Amino acid sequence: MSLANSERKKLADTLHAVGPDAVTLCDGWSAHDLLAHLWLRETDPIAAAGMFFPPLAKQTIRKMEEVKSSYDFDDLVDKYAAGPRGVFKISKVNELGNTLECFVHHEDLRRGDGDNDPRTLPKDLDDALWSAVKKLAKARLRGFKRGLILHREGQWGGASESVSLGENPMTISGEPGELVMLFFGRGHAATLDFDPEDAKSELEKLKLSV
């Protein structure tokens, strides 16, 4: 099973376990809202575009409410778990577009109640997240004037990557999944070490949410 589909299944299992009213890290969203977003993203991407294009925000909210009222929660979880739809049926598109999506939203669900302990991840997923976060960080930090080094921790840790050049370099250490959470705007719920300590406040000035 691909990494994206494996994480999709784990996300679905957690959705079933916590139920529609569970709190998530997505501000103001319940588990039901999160599921509606995931469903729209693959079945009606234009309707889902309001997440990133403000003029369509009202349409996205309306469509999410339609999804929530049209399907039983657990039935919709099963439909989502059955596999990717639309363009995401293409395996490469699924891996590129859904591995991080499913991982981050799974963590949004897991950590919504304040339990921020990282999961123990298999090596292939840990490796994929490390590869992805290096690219993600470099893209998000364009124009950042300070040097930044990411240090990989955990069972397969030890590697480091410079993702921003500049004076007074700082280092952020953590498992790849925790670093991914940071660069998706979930740093407040991630387990990370900042050196020096002001590195955290420097990054908080950036708009990292996705």
LUMFIFI-895214 format. One record per residue: residue number from 1; residue in one letter; x, y, z of N, C-alpha, C in turn. Coordinates in steps of 0.2 Angstrom, whole numbers, plus 5000, padded with zeros to 4 digits. Each point is the difference from the previous one (the first is absolute). Layout:
<finus>
> NUM, A, X, Y, Z, X, Y, Z, X, Y, Z
...
</finus>
This chain:
<finus>
> 1, M, 5004, 4994, 5000, 4996, 5006, 5000, 5004, 5006, 5000
> 2, S, 4999, 5005, 4996, 5003, 5006, 5000, 5000, 5004, 5006
> 3, L, 5005, 5005, 5001, 5000, 5004, 5006, 4994, 5004, 5001
> 4, A, 4998, 5003, 4995, 4994, 5004, 5000, 4994, 4996, 5002
> 5, N, 4999, 4994, 4997, 4994, 4996, 5001, 5000, 4997, 5007
> 6, S, 5006, 4998, 5002, 5001, 4998, 5007, 4998, 5005, 5005
> 7, E, 5002, 5006, 4999, 4998, 5006, 5005, 4993, 5002, 4999
> 8, R, 4997, 4999, 4994, 4993, 5001, 4999, 4996, 4995, 5005
> 9, K, 5002, 4994, 5000, 4997, 4995, 5004, 5000, 5001, 5007
> 10, K, 5006, 5002, 5002, 5001, 5002, 5007, 4996, 5006, 5002
> 11, L, 5000, 5005, 4996, 4995, 5006, 5001, 4993, 4998, 5001
> 12, A, 4998, 4995, 4995, 4993, 4998, 5000, 4998, 4996, 5007
> 13, D, 5005, 4996, 5002, 4999, 4996, 5006, 4999, 5005, 5006
> 14, T, 5004, 5005, 5000, 5000, 5005, 5006, 4993, 5004, 4999
> 15, L, 4998, 5002, 4994, 4994, 5003, 5000, 4994, 4996, 5002
> 16, H, 5000, 4993, 4999, 4995, 4996, 5003, 5001, 5000, 5007
> 17, A, 5006, 5000, 5003, 5001, 4999, 5007, 4997, 5006, 5004
> 18, V, 5002, 5006, 4997, 4998, 5006, 5004, 4993, 5003, 4999
> 19, G, 4997, 4999, 4994, 4994, 5002, 4999, 4999, 5007, 4997
> 20, P, 4995, 5002, 4997, 4999, 5006, 4997, 5001, 5007, 5004
> 21, D, 4999, 5000, 5006, 5001, 5006, 5004, 5007, 5001, 5003
> 22, A, 5004, 4996, 4999, 5007, 5000, 5003, 5003, 5007, 4997
> 23, V, 5004, 5003, 5005, 5004, 5006, 4998, 5006, 4999, 4996
> 24, T, 5002, 5004, 4996, 5006, 4999, 4996, 5004, 5006, 5001
> 25, L, 5006, 5000, 4997, 5005, 5006, 5000, 4998, 5005, 4995
> 26, C, 4995, 4998, 4995, 4998, 5005, 4995, 4995, 5005, 5004
> 27, D, 5002, 5006, 5000, 4996, 5005, 5004, 4992, 5000, 4999
> 28, G, 4996, 4998, 5005, 4993, 5000, 4999, 4997, 4994, 4996
> 29, W, 5004, 4995, 4998, 4998, 4994, 4997, 4999, 4994, 5005
> 30, S, 4995, 4997, 4999, 4999, 4993, 5003, 5003, 4995, 4995
> 31, A, 5000, 4994, 5003, 5002, 4994, 4996, 4995, 5000, 4993
> 32, H, 4994, 5001, 5001, 4995, 5000, 4995, 5002, 5005, 4994
> 33, D, 5002, 5006, 5003, 5002, 5005, 4995, 5006, 4998, 4996
> 34, L, 5005, 4997, 5004, 5006, 4998, 4997, 4998, 4995, 4994
> 35, L, 4996, 4995, 5002, 4998, 4995, 4995, 4997, 5003, 4994
> 36, A, 4995, 5005, 5001, 4997, 5003, 4994, 5005, 5003, 4996
> 37, H, 5005, 5003, 5003, 5006, 5004, 4996, 5003, 4994, 4996
> 38, L, 5002, 4995, 5003, 5004, 4995, 4997, 4996, 4997, 4994
> 39, W, 4993, 4999, 5001, 4996, 4997, 4994, 4999, 5005, 4995
> 40, L, 4999, 5007, 5001, 5000, 5005, 4995, 5006, 5000, 4996
> 41, R, 5006, 5000, 5003, 5006, 5001, 4997, 5001, 4995, 4994
> 42, E, 4997, 4994, 5001, 5001, 4995, 4995, 4994, 5000, 4995
> 43, T, 4994, 5001, 5002, 4994, 4999, 4996, 4998, 5007, 4997
> 44, D, 5002, 5006, 5003, 4998, 5006, 4997, 5005, 5005, 5002
> 45, P, 5006, 5000, 4996, 5005, 5004, 5002, 4999, 5008, 4999
> 46, I, 4995, 5001, 4996, 4999, 5007, 4999, 4996, 5003, 5006
> 47, A, 4995, 4996, 5003, 4997, 5002, 5006, 5005, 5000, 5006
> 48, A, 5005, 4996, 5000, 5005, 5000, 5005, 5004, 5006, 5000
> 49, A, 5001, 5004, 4994, 5005, 5005, 4999, 4999, 5006, 5005
> 50, G, 4994, 5000, 5003, 5000, 5006, 5004, 5004, 5000, 5006
> 51, M, 5003, 4994, 5002, 5005, 4999, 5005, 5006, 5005, 4998
> 52, F, 5002, 5001, 4994, 5006, 5004, 4998, 4998, 5006, 4996
> 53, F, 4994, 5001, 4998, 4998, 5005, 4996, 4994, 5004, 5003
> 54, P, 5001, 5005, 5004, 4994, 5003, 5004, 4994, 5001, 4996
> 55, P, 5000, 5003, 4994, 4993, 5001, 4997, 4996, 4994, 5000
> 56, L, 5003, 4994, 5000, 4996, 4994, 5000, 4998, 4997, 5007
> 57, A, 5002, 5003, 5005, 5000, 4997, 5007, 4993, 4999, 5002
> 58, K, 4995, 5004, 4998, 4993, 4999, 5002, 4997, 4994, 4996
> 59, Q, 5002, 4999, 4994, 4998, 4994, 4996, 5003, 4994, 5003
> 60, T, 5006, 5000, 5002, 5003, 4994, 5003, 4997, 4998, 5007
> 61, I, 4998, 5005, 5004, 4997, 4999, 5006, 4993, 4997, 4999
> 62, R, 4996, 5002, 4995, 4994, 4998, 4998, 5000, 4993, 4998
> 63, K, 5005, 4998, 4995, 5001, 4993, 4998, 5002, 4996, 5005
> 64, M, 5004, 5002, 5005, 5002, 4995, 5006, 4993, 4999, 5004
> 65, E, 4996, 5005, 5001, 4994, 4998, 5004, 4995, 4995, 4996
> 66, E, 5000, 5001, 4993, 4996, 4995, 4996, 5003, 4993, 5001
> 67, V, 5006, 5000, 5000, 5003, 4993, 5000, 4998, 4997, 5007
> 68, K, 5001, 5004, 5005, 4999, 4998, 5007, 4992, 4997, 5001
> 69, S, 4996, 5004, 4997, 4993, 4998, 5000, 4998, 4995, 4996
> 70, S, 5004, 4998, 4995, 4998, 4995, 4995, 5002, 4993, 5001
> 71, Y, 5005, 5000, 5004, 5003, 4993, 5002, 5000, 4999, 5007
> 72, D, 4999, 4994, 5002, 5001, 4997, 5007, 5008, 5001, 5001
> 73, F, 5002, 5002, 5006, 5007, 5001, 5001, 5004, 4994, 4999
> 74, D, 4998, 4994, 5003, 5004, 4994, 4999, 5000, 4997, 4993
> 75, D, 4994, 5001, 4997, 5000, 4998, 4993, 5005, 5004, 4996
> 76, L, 5000, 5007, 5001, 5004, 5004, 4996, 5008, 4998, 5002
> 77, V, 5001, 4999, 5006, 5007, 4997, 5002, 5002, 4994, 4995
> 78, D, 4995, 4996, 5000, 5001, 4993, 4996, 5002, 5002, 4993
> 79, K, 4996, 5005, 4997, 5001, 5002, 4993, 5006, 5003, 4999
> 80, Y, 5002, 5004, 5005, 5007, 5003, 4999, 5006, 4995, 5001
> 81, A, 4999, 4995, 5004, 5005, 4995, 5002, 5001, 4995, 4994
> 82, A, 4994, 5000, 4995, 5000, 4995, 4995, 5006, 5002, 4995
> 83, G, 5002, 5006, 5000, 5006, 5002, 4995, 4999, 5007, 4997
> 84, P, 5005, 5002, 4997, 5000, 5007, 4997, 4995, 5000, 4994
> 85, R, 4998, 5006, 4999, 4995, 5001, 4994, 5003, 5006, 4996
> 86, G, 4997, 5000, 4994, 5002, 5005, 4995, 5007, 5000, 4998
> 87, V, 5003, 5005, 4999, 5007, 5000, 4998, 5005, 4996, 5005
> 88, F, 4998, 5000, 5006, 5004, 4996, 5005, 5000, 4993, 4999
> 89, K, 4996, 4997, 4995, 5001, 4993, 4998, 5006, 4998, 4997
> 90, I, 5003, 5005, 4997, 5007, 4999, 4997, 5005, 5000, 5006
> 91, S, 5004, 4994, 5000, 5004, 4998, 5006, 5005, 5006, 5001
> 92, K, 5003, 5003, 4995, 5005, 5005, 5002, 4997, 5006, 5003
> 93, V, 4994, 5002, 4997, 4996, 5006, 5003, 4998, 4998, 5007
> 94, N, 4998, 4994, 5001, 4998, 4999, 5007, 5005, 5000, 5005
> 95, E, 5006, 4997, 4998, 5006, 5001, 5005, 5002, 5007, 5001
> 96, L, 5001, 5004, 4994, 5002, 5007, 5001, 4995, 5004, 5004
> 97, G, 4993, 4999, 4998, 4995, 5004, 5003, 4997, 4998, 5006
> 98, N, 5001, 4994, 5002, 4996, 4997, 5006, 5004, 4998, 5006
> 99, T, 5006, 4998, 4999, 5004, 4998, 5005, 5001, 5005, 5006
> 100, L, 5002, 5006, 4998, 5000, 5005, 5005, 4993, 5002, 5002
> 101, E, 4995, 5001, 4996, 4993, 5002, 5001, 4997, 4995, 5006
> 102, C, 5001, 4994, 4998, 4997, 4995, 5005, 5004, 5000, 5007
> 103, F, 5006, 5000, 4999, 5004, 5000, 5007, 4999, 5006, 5004
> 104, V, 5000, 5006, 4997, 4998, 5006, 5004, 4993, 5000, 5003
> 105, H, 4995, 4998, 4996, 4993, 5000, 5002, 4999, 4995, 5005
> 106, H, 5004, 4994, 5000, 4999, 4995, 5005, 5003, 5003, 5006
> 107, E, 5005, 5004, 5000, 5003, 5003, 5006, 4995, 5005, 5003
> 108, D, 4997, 5004, 4995, 4995, 5005, 5002, 4995, 4996, 5005
> 109, L, 4998, 4995, 4998, 4995, 4996, 5003, 5003, 4997, 5007
> 110, R, 5005, 4997, 4999, 5003, 4997, 5006, 5002, 5005, 5006
> 111, R, 5002, 5006, 4998, 5003, 5005, 5005, 4994, 5005, 5002
> 112, G, 4994, 4999, 4997, 4995, 5005, 5001, 4999, 5001, 5008
> 113, D, 5000, 4994, 5003, 4999, 5001, 5008, 5005, 5002, 5004
> 114, G, 5006, 5002, 4997, 5006, 5002, 5004, 5005, 4995, 5001
> 115, D, 4999, 4993, 4998, 5005, 4995, 5000, 5004, 5001, 4994
> 116, N, 5006, 5003, 5001, 5005, 5001, 4995, 5005, 4995, 4999
> 117, D, 5000, 4994, 5003, 5006, 4996, 5000, 5000, 4997, 4992
> 118, P, 5006, 5000, 4998, 5001, 4998, 4993, 4999, 4992, 4999
> 119, R, 4997, 4998, 4995, 5000, 4993, 4998, 5007, 4997, 4999
> 120, T, 5000, 4993, 5001, 5006, 4997, 4997, 4999, 4998, 4993
> 121, L, 5004, 5003, 4996, 4998, 4999, 4992, 5005, 4994, 4997
> 122, P, 4997, 4997, 4995, 5005, 4995, 4997, 5005, 5004, 4996
> 123, K, 5006, 4997, 4999, 5005, 5003, 4997, 4999, 5003, 4993
> 124, D, 4996, 4997, 4996, 4998, 5002, 4993, 4996, 5007, 5000
> 125, L, 4996, 5000, 5005, 4996, 5007, 5001, 5004, 5005, 5003
> 126, D, 5004, 4998, 5005, 5005, 5005, 5003, 5005, 5003, 4995
> 127, D, 5002, 4996, 4995, 5005, 5002, 4995, 4996, 5004, 4995
> 128, A, 4994, 4999, 4999, 4996, 5004, 4995, 4999, 5007, 5003
> 129, L, 4998, 5000, 5006, 4999, 5006, 5003, 5006, 5005, 5001
> 130, W, 5006, 4996, 5001, 5006, 5004, 5000, 5002, 5003, 4994
> 131, S, 4999, 4996, 4994, 5001, 5003, 4994, 4996, 5005, 4998
> 132, A, 4993, 5000, 5002, 4995, 5005, 4998, 5001, 5006, 5004
> 133, V, 5002, 5000, 5007, 5000, 5006, 5004, 5006, 5004, 4998
> 134, K, 5006, 4997, 4997, 5005, 5004, 4998, 4998, 5004, 4994
> 135, K, 4997, 4998, 4995, 4997, 5003, 4995, 4995, 5006, 5002
> 136, L, 4996, 4997, 5004, 4994, 5005, 5003, 5003, 5006, 5003
> 137, A, 5005, 4999, 5005, 5003, 5005, 5003, 5004, 5005, 4996
> 138, K, 5003, 4998, 4995, 5004, 5004, 4995, 4995, 5004, 4997
> 139, A, 4994, 4998, 4998, 4995, 5003, 4996, 4997, 5006, 5004
> 140, R, 4998, 4998, 5007, 4997, 5004, 5004, 5004, 5006, 5003
> 141, L, 5007, 4999, 5000, 5005, 5004, 5003, 5003, 5005, 4995
> 142, R, 4998, 5000, 4994, 5002, 5005, 4995, 5000, 5007, 5002
> 143, G, 5005, 5003, 5000, 5000, 5007, 5003, 5002, 5001, 5007
> 144, F, 5000, 4994, 5004, 5002, 5000, 5007, 5007, 5002, 5000
> 145, K, 5002, 5005, 5004, 5007, 5003, 5001, 5004, 4996, 5004
> 146, R, 4998, 4995, 5004, 5004, 4997, 5005, 5002, 4993, 4998
> 147, G, 5006, 4997, 5001, 5001, 4993, 4999, 4996, 4996, 5004
> 148, L, 4998, 4994, 4997, 4996, 4995, 5004, 5002, 4993, 4998
> 149, I, 5002, 4996, 5005, 5002, 4993, 4999, 4995, 4996, 5003
> 150, L, 4997, 4995, 4996, 4996, 4995, 5003, 5004, 4994, 5002
> 151, H, 4999, 4997, 5006, 5003, 4994, 5002, 4995, 4995, 5002
> 152, R, 5002, 4994, 4996, 4995, 4994, 5001, 5001, 4996, 5006
> 153, E, 4995, 4999, 5004, 5001, 4996, 5006, 4996, 4994, 5000
> 154, G, 5000, 4996, 5005, 4996, 4994, 5000, 5004, 4994, 4998
> 155, Q, 4997, 4994, 4999, 5003, 4994, 4999, 5005, 5000, 4994
> 156, W, 4998, 5004, 4995, 5004, 5000, 4994, 5003, 5007, 4999
> 157, G, 5001, 5003, 5006, 5003, 5007, 5000, 5007, 5000, 4999
> 158, G, 5003, 5007, 5000, 5007, 5001, 4999, 5002, 5005, 4994
> 159, A, 4995, 5000, 4995, 5002, 5004, 4995, 4998, 5007, 5001
> 160, S, 5003, 5005, 4996, 4998, 5007, 5001, 5000, 5003, 4993
> 161, E, 4996, 5005, 4999, 4999, 5003, 4994, 4999, 5008, 5001
> 162, S, 5004, 5004, 4996, 5000, 5007, 5000, 4994, 5002, 4995
> 163, V, 4995, 5003, 5003, 4994, 5002, 4996, 4999, 5007, 4999
> 164, S, 5005, 5004, 5003, 5000, 5008, 4999, 5007, 5002, 5001
> 165, L, 5002, 5004, 4996, 5007, 5003, 5001, 4999, 5007, 5003
> 166, G, 5005, 5002, 5004, 5000, 5006, 5003, 5004, 5000, 5006
> 167, E, 5001, 5006, 5003, 5004, 5001, 5006, 4996, 4997, 5007
> 168, N, 5004, 4999, 5005, 4997, 4998, 5006, 4996, 4994, 4999
> 169, P, 5002, 4994, 4997, 4996, 4994, 4999, 4997, 4997, 5006
> 170, M, 4994, 4998, 5000, 4997, 4996, 5005, 4999, 4993, 4998
> 171, T, 4998, 4996, 5005, 4999, 4993, 4999, 4993, 4998, 5003
> 172, I, 4997, 4996, 4996, 4993, 4997, 5003, 5001, 4993, 4999
> 173, S, 5000, 4996, 5006, 5000, 4993, 5000, 4994, 4997, 5002
> 174, G, 4999, 4994, 4996, 4994, 4997, 5001, 4999, 4994, 4996
> 175, E, 4995, 4995, 5001, 4999, 4995, 4995, 4997, 5003, 4994
> 176, P, 5000, 4997, 4994, 4998, 5003, 4994, 4992, 5002, 5000
> 177, G, 4996, 4995, 5003, 4993, 5002, 5001, 4999, 5006, 5004
> 178, E, 5004, 5001, 5005, 4999, 5007, 5004, 5002, 5006, 4996
> 179, L, 5006, 4999, 4996, 5002, 5006, 4996, 4994, 5001, 4994
> 180, V, 4997, 4995, 4998, 4995, 5001, 4995, 4994, 5004, 5003
> 181, M, 4999, 4998, 5006, 4994, 5004, 5004, 5002, 5007, 5000
> 182, L, 5006, 5002, 5002, 5002, 5006, 5001, 4999, 5004, 4993
> 183, F, 5002, 4998, 4995, 5000, 5003, 4993, 4993, 5000, 4997
> 184, F, 4995, 4996, 5003, 4993, 5001, 4999, 4997, 5004, 5005
> 185, G, 5003, 5004, 5004, 4997, 5005, 5004, 4998, 4997, 5007
> 186, R, 5002, 4994, 5001, 4998, 4996, 5006, 5005, 5000, 5005
> 187, G, 5005, 5004, 5000, 5006, 5000, 5005, 4998, 5000, 5007
> 188, H, 4994, 5003, 5002, 4998, 5000, 5007, 4998, 4993, 5002
> 189, A, 4999, 4996, 4996, 4998, 4993, 5002, 5006, 4995, 4999
> 190, A, 5006, 5002, 4998, 5005, 4996, 4998, 5005, 5000, 5005
> 191, T, 5004, 4994, 5001, 5005, 4999, 5004, 5007, 5002, 4997
> 192, L, 5003, 5006, 5001, 5006, 5002, 4997, 5004, 5004, 5005
> 193, D, 5007, 5000, 4998, 5005, 5004, 5004, 5002, 5005, 4996
> 194, F, 5001, 5006, 5002, 5002, 5006, 4997, 5007, 5003, 5003
> 195, D, 5005, 5001, 4996, 5006, 5002, 5002, 5002, 5006, 4995
> 196, P, 5001, 5006, 5003, 4998, 5002, 5006, 4993, 5001, 5001
> 197, E, 4998, 5001, 5006, 4993, 5000, 5002, 4996, 5005, 4996
> 198, D, 5003, 5006, 4998, 4996, 5005, 4996, 4998, 4998, 4993
> 199, A, 5003, 4994, 4998, 4998, 4997, 4993, 4993, 4999, 5000
> 200, K, 4997, 4998, 5005, 4992, 4999, 5000, 4997, 5006, 4999
> 201, S, 5001, 5005, 5003, 4997, 5007, 4999, 5001, 5002, 4993
> 202, E, 5006, 4999, 4998, 5001, 5002, 4993, 4996, 4997, 4995
> 203, L, 4999, 4994, 5001, 4996, 4996, 4995, 4992, 5001, 5001
> 204, E, 4998, 5002, 5006, 4993, 5002, 5001, 4998, 5006, 4997
> 205, K, 5005, 5004, 4998, 4999, 5006, 4996, 4998, 4999, 4993
> 206, L, 5001, 4994, 4997, 4999, 4998, 4994, 4993, 4996, 4999
> 207, K, 4997, 5001, 4995, 4993, 4997, 4999, 5001, 4993, 4997
> 208, L, 5001, 4995, 5004, 5001, 4993, 4998, 4994, 4996, 4999
> 209, S, 4994, 5002, 5002, 4994, 4996, 5000, 4999, 4998, 4992
> 210, V, 4997, 4994, 4999, 4998, 4998, 4994, 4993, 4998, 5000
</finus>
